[in-house]
Amino acid sequence: MQRRLEDKKLFELGERIKEQRLKQKWTQDVLAQKIGTSKHVISNWERGVANPDCKQIVLLCKALSVSADFLLGITDMPDPYYKDTVSQLNLLSSLSYSFAKENSWDLLQLIDSGIALSVNNEKLSNKEKALLQEVISSIITKVREMT
């Protein structure tokens, strides 16, 4: 049973390496050159046949601009914590962070993310969140029409 879990983690690590490499539009050769290894090694990692050592994980994280926690499947937030400008993302590890991009947050996705939001210490209901999204969308549309 333990072996199956380890195999699953290896496969997940490989999938994440491949996913991030493809986001960069890099071949296995390009990634291999960036971290000082061979295409064959990258291929083995991506297929879950082998796994990188600690030094290689650090090199992968730097090359792919992702956190080690993401590569290792600890979190689904690929951005390293140093990109978290408000130092709050690591407090909410079980949520999707698709609303957080670089140094900005997609407000409508944040409202819809499942995170409890409040105004003046009063928690917003789901109905209030939905109305808030509609109001924000219409205001942004009007502002963009005026500029």
Backbone bond lengths (Angstrom), bond angles and torsions (degrees), N, CA, C in turn:
res aa  C-N    CA-C-N  psi(-1)  N-CA   C-N-CA  omega(-1)  CA-C   N-CA-C  phi
1 M - - - 1.448 - - 1.530 110.91 -
2 Q 1.337 117.01 -44.60 1.464 121.59 179.19 1.523 110.16 -61.12
3 R 1.326 116.90 -39.37 1.464 121.23 -179.74 1.535 111.06 -62.31
4 R 1.342 116.86 -40.90 1.467 120.56 178.54 1.520 111.16 -61.44
5 L 1.341 116.88 -41.54 1.454 121.63 178.61 1.522 110.29 -63.25
6 E 1.319 117.22 -43.25 1.465 121.46 177.69 1.526 110.69 -63.01
7 D 1.331 117.57 -42.67 1.468 121.51 178.17 1.524 110.89 -62.25
8 K 1.332 116.51 -40.33 1.472 120.80 179.10 1.527 110.15 -63.52
9 K 1.343 117.27 -43.57 1.462 121.31 179.48 1.523 110.84 -64.13
10 L 1.342 117.41 -40.30 1.464 121.05 176.95 1.518 110.48 -60.89
11 F 1.337 116.16 -43.75 1.457 120.32 -179.85 1.528 110.03 -65.02
12 E 1.338 117.12 -41.62 1.462 120.78 179.71 1.529 110.26 -64.11
13 L 1.320 117.32 -41.97 1.467 121.50 177.07 1.522 109.58 -59.50
14 G 1.309 116.75 -47.17 1.466 121.15 179.08 1.514 112.64 -61.28
15 E 1.326 115.88 -41.76 1.468 120.52 178.29 1.529 111.13 -62.89
16 R 1.312 116.24 -40.40 1.463 119.81 -179.28 1.529 111.32 -69.66
17 I 1.313 116.80 -38.19 1.469 119.82 175.64 1.521 109.30 -60.73
18 K 1.325 115.80 -48.42 1.467 120.51 -179.17 1.528 111.33 -62.09
19 E 1.329 116.81 -45.89 1.465 121.70 -179.45 1.531 110.89 -57.70
20 Q 1.320 116.67 -45.91 1.465 120.14 -178.49 1.528 111.38 -71.10
21 R 1.324 116.62 -35.77 1.477 120.33 177.08 1.530 109.89 -62.67
22 L 1.334 116.00 -43.79 1.463 120.02 -179.74 1.529 111.91 -68.57
23 K 1.335 117.29 -32.69 1.468 119.96 175.10 1.523 110.79 -61.00
24 Q 1.327 115.85 -34.67 1.471 120.79 178.52 1.536 111.41 -79.41
25 K 1.351 115.61 -7.60 1.474 122.04 -176.25 1.533 110.88 61.89
26 W 1.337 115.23 39.58 1.454 121.91 179.13 1.519 109.85 -104.06
27 T 1.310 115.85 146.98 1.456 121.21 169.72 1.525 107.95 -81.00
28 Q 1.313 116.03 170.06 1.469 119.53 174.92 1.527 110.04 -61.76
29 D 1.325 116.47 -36.51 1.472 120.68 177.78 1.526 111.79 -59.76
30 V 1.324 116.80 -44.90 1.462 120.83 -178.35 1.533 110.14 -62.36
31 L 1.337 116.80 -47.99 1.466 119.79 179.15 1.528 110.22 -61.78
32 A 1.307 116.63 -42.02 1.471 120.60 179.59 1.525 110.88 -58.97
33 Q 1.321 117.16 -43.64 1.471 120.55 178.74 1.519 111.29 -63.80
34 K 1.325 117.01 -38.78 1.463 120.69 -177.67 1.527 112.64 -66.26
35 I 1.331 116.78 -29.45 1.468 118.62 -178.26 1.533 113.31 -111.03
36 G 1.323 116.29 4.03 1.463 120.10 174.47 1.513 115.18 75.42
37 T 1.326 115.74 43.36 1.467 119.95 176.19 1.529 108.57 -138.02
38 S 1.314 118.00 -163.56 1.468 120.89 -177.67 1.527 111.12 -112.11
39 K 1.321 114.71 161.99 1.464 121.75 176.71 1.533 109.94 -59.10
40 H 1.317 116.44 -37.53 1.463 121.85 -179.27 1.535 110.94 -61.08
41 V 1.320 117.04 -41.38 1.464 121.68 178.86 1.528 109.91 -64.84
42 I 1.332 116.89 -45.08 1.471 120.97 178.56 1.527 109.83 -59.85
43 S 1.312 116.58 -44.06 1.458 121.82 179.12 1.532 110.74 -59.28
44 N 1.328 116.95 -44.47 1.468 120.66 179.25 1.529 111.52 -62.76
45 W 1.334 117.28 -39.90 1.463 120.18 178.11 1.521 110.47 -64.40
46 E 1.329 115.76 -46.97 1.463 120.04 -176.35 1.524 112.30 -64.62
47 R 1.319 116.83 -29.75 1.467 120.57 179.19 1.523 112.36 -88.96
48 G 1.326 117.57 -3.25 1.461 120.92 179.49 1.511 113.56 76.83
49 V 1.326 117.35 17.07 1.460 122.15 179.17 1.530 110.23 -79.17
50 A 1.313 116.78 -32.99 1.462 123.16 179.73 1.518 107.88 -143.22
51 N 1.314 116.04 170.52 1.460 118.82 177.31 1.525 110.80 -134.98
52 P 1.328 116.23 152.62 1.459 120.19 -179.26 1.529 110.98 -71.57
53 D 1.333 115.25 152.19 1.466 118.55 174.11 1.529 108.63 -82.90
54 C 1.322 116.71 179.24 1.473 121.40 -175.25 1.523 112.34 -58.18
55 K 1.323 117.17 -43.80 1.464 120.20 -179.52 1.521 110.84 -63.96
56 Q 1.320 116.22 -39.49 1.464 120.47 179.99 1.532 111.30 -68.68
57 I 1.334 117.39 -34.49 1.463 120.43 177.15 1.526 109.78 -63.62
58 V 1.329 116.48 -41.74 1.471 120.05 177.50 1.523 109.88 -61.07
59 L 1.326 117.22 -45.23 1.467 121.00 179.20 1.528 111.21 -63.05
60 L 1.331 117.01 -41.44 1.466 121.26 177.94 1.528 110.77 -61.82
61 C 1.323 116.45 -45.37 1.467 120.56 -179.59 1.521 110.94 -60.16
62 K 1.317 116.49 -43.82 1.465 119.94 179.73 1.526 110.93 -66.44
63 A 1.319 117.24 -45.45 1.465 120.83 -178.22 1.530 111.53 -65.14
64 L 1.334 116.40 -41.33 1.463 120.86 -175.34 1.527 113.11 -91.48
65 S 1.336 117.05 -4.78 1.475 122.95 -178.46 1.524 112.01 56.26
66 V 1.325 115.76 47.80 1.462 121.81 176.53 1.524 109.02 -129.56
67 S 1.324 115.63 165.52 1.459 119.61 177.69 1.525 110.01 -85.83
68 A 1.320 115.51 154.99 1.462 120.67 175.25 1.528 109.58 -64.78
69 D 1.327 117.04 -35.83 1.466 120.31 177.11 1.522 110.86 -57.69
70 F 1.323 116.97 -39.30 1.463 120.34 178.70 1.528 110.47 -67.54
71 L 1.334 116.82 -50.37 1.468 119.43 -178.62 1.516 111.75 -57.98
72 L 1.332 116.52 -37.89 1.460 120.94 -176.51 1.527 113.50 -84.81
73 G 1.330 117.25 0.32 1.461 120.57 175.96 1.517 114.48 81.79
74 I 1.327 117.00 14.63 1.466 120.53 179.40 1.524 110.55 -77.91
75 T 1.320 116.45 -33.09 1.458 122.05 178.26 1.524 109.00 -137.27
76 D 1.319 116.09 160.37 1.461 121.03 175.15 1.518 111.04 -99.40
77 M 1.315 117.04 5.23 1.464 122.72 178.55 1.531 108.65 -91.08
78 P 1.336 117.85 105.57 1.467 119.25 -175.90 1.523 115.03 -71.17
79 D 1.342 117.20 -29.94 1.462 118.85 -176.57 1.518 110.98 -67.01
80 P 1.318 117.10 135.04 1.470 119.64 174.81 1.522 109.96 -61.06
81 Y 1.329 116.83 152.04 1.460 121.09 -176.75 1.519 113.01 -60.36
82 Y 1.321 118.44 -25.37 1.458 118.35 179.85 1.515 111.99 -65.51
83 K 1.331 117.88 -14.88 1.461 120.54 175.98 1.529 111.85 -88.64
84 D 1.319 117.46 -2.95 1.452 122.68 179.22 1.520 107.83 -83.59
85 T 1.319 116.35 94.58 1.459 121.13 -172.12 1.516 113.64 -67.31
86 V 1.315 118.32 -20.03 1.456 119.51 179.57 1.521 112.46 -111.12
87 S 1.337 117.36 6.44 1.471 123.28 176.03 1.522 113.55 52.67
88 Q 1.325 116.58 40.70 1.459 118.88 -179.61 1.520 113.38 -121.71
89 L 1.303 118.70 -14.12 1.455 119.39 -174.05 1.527 112.63 -62.12
90 N 1.333 117.64 -36.43 1.455 119.25 -178.26 1.530 112.15 -71.19
91 L 1.306 118.88 -11.06 1.457 121.73 176.71 1.525 111.51 -79.71
92 L 1.316 117.07 -16.26 1.463 121.93 -172.58 1.523 110.64 -122.53
93 S 1.328 118.03 50.37 1.458 121.96 -169.04 1.526 114.93 -65.88
94 S 1.332 118.88 -19.66 1.459 119.21 -176.74 1.525 112.98 -88.45
95 L 1.317 118.26 -0.67 1.461 121.25 -176.75 1.516 112.23 -101.67
96 S 1.309 115.85 159.95 1.461 121.28 173.21 1.521 108.40 -75.93
97 Y 1.322 116.22 134.92 1.452 120.60 179.83 1.526 111.60 -108.58
98 S 1.322 117.14 29.87 1.457 119.88 -178.72 1.523 111.69 -63.37
99 F 1.336 117.58 -17.04 1.464 121.13 179.13 1.527 111.98 -79.54
100 A 1.332 117.99 -12.97 1.472 121.01 -177.00 1.523 109.53 -100.57
101 K 1.295 116.55 119.15 1.460 123.21 179.83 1.512 108.82 -131.60
102 E 1.339 115.58 116.21 1.469 121.16 179.33 1.519 110.54 49.56
103 N 1.324 118.06 -116.26 1.464 121.60 -176.97 1.518 112.93 -103.97
104 S 1.328 117.78 18.94 1.456 119.62 178.35 1.523 109.68 -137.90
105 W 1.311 115.54 162.00 1.457 122.14 179.66 1.519 108.24 -122.32
106 D 1.326 117.27 136.97 1.450 121.39 175.01 1.527 106.85 -76.80
107 L 1.313 116.69 107.58 1.455 121.95 -172.26 1.525 112.64 -60.01
108 L 1.325 117.78 -42.57 1.463 119.80 -178.31 1.527 111.59 -66.85
109 Q 1.337 116.57 -38.60 1.459 118.90 177.13 1.526 111.50 -70.63
110 L 1.327 116.84 -34.37 1.463 120.49 176.08 1.525 110.06 -61.01
111 I 1.317 116.45 -45.54 1.466 120.50 179.80 1.523 110.55 -60.73
112 D 1.328 116.87 -35.96 1.468 122.17 -176.81 1.530 112.96 -90.49
113 S 1.323 118.83 3.27 1.472 122.17 -171.15 1.516 115.49 -77.15
114 G 1.306 117.97 -13.51 1.456 119.38 -176.66 1.519 112.40 97.44
115 I 1.320 117.30 -5.66 1.460 121.30 176.31 1.525 108.29 -73.44
116 A 1.310 116.27 135.15 1.464 120.06 176.72 1.524 108.73 -67.87
117 L 1.315 116.35 124.67 1.462 121.99 178.90 1.522 108.82 -116.40
118 S 1.323 115.19 148.53 1.458 118.95 178.96 1.519 110.16 -139.26
119 V 1.316 115.41 159.13 1.454 123.67 174.22 1.524 105.90 -130.64
120 N 1.329 116.32 126.52 1.468 121.16 -176.77 1.530 111.87 51.50
121 N 1.321 115.60 43.71 1.479 123.39 178.33 1.522 114.14 65.23
122 E 1.326 117.67 16.80 1.458 121.02 175.68 1.522 108.57 -113.91
123 K 1.324 115.71 121.27 1.457 122.08 -178.10 1.527 110.57 -64.63
124 L 1.350 115.04 134.68 1.464 120.17 177.73 1.520 109.85 -79.49
125 S 1.318 116.60 137.10 1.467 121.25 175.18 1.524 108.54 -78.70
126 N 1.315 116.63 167.36 1.471 120.69 177.30 1.522 111.01 -61.48
127 K 1.339 116.53 -37.21 1.467 120.60 178.46 1.530 110.11 -65.15
128 E 1.327 116.61 -42.20 1.462 120.39 178.38 1.531 111.20 -65.32
129 K 1.323 116.22 -37.84 1.469 119.84 177.26 1.525 110.98 -62.97
130 A 1.328 116.13 -43.21 1.472 120.39 179.68 1.524 110.73 -62.82
131 L 1.324 116.80 -43.73 1.464 120.61 178.03 1.528 111.07 -64.22
132 L 1.325 115.99 -40.61 1.460 121.01 178.28 1.531 110.73 -60.32
133 Q 1.332 116.59 -41.98 1.471 120.00 177.42 1.525 111.32 -61.00
134 E 1.320 116.53 -43.37 1.469 120.33 179.19 1.525 111.22 -62.64
135 V 1.322 116.88 -44.68 1.468 121.61 -179.35 1.526 110.05 -63.20
136 I 1.320 116.78 -46.92 1.472 120.46 -179.59 1.524 110.29 -61.23
137 S 1.323 116.73 -45.17 1.474 120.34 -179.89 1.521 111.35 -60.18
138 S 1.330 116.86 -44.58 1.468 118.82 -178.52 1.526 111.21 -69.06
139 I 1.327 118.07 -37.34 1.475 120.32 177.91 1.525 110.33 -64.82
140 I 1.300 117.61 -45.53 1.476 121.17 179.79 1.524 109.92 -61.81
141 T 1.322 117.37 -41.84 1.462 120.76 178.03 1.534 110.58 -59.56
142 K 1.313 116.77 -45.97 1.473 121.22 179.60 1.532 111.16 -64.68
143 V 1.314 117.42 -42.92 1.473 121.08 179.35 1.524 110.14 -61.63
144 R 1.328 117.22 -42.61 1.460 120.74 -179.86 1.530 111.53 -68.26
145 E 1.326 116.99 -32.89 1.463 120.44 176.69 1.527 111.06 -66.50
146 M 1.330 116.21 -33.79 1.458 121.09 -177.22 1.530 112.78 -79.29
147 T 1.323 117.67 -20.51 1.471 118.91 -177.54 1.499 112.65 -98.65
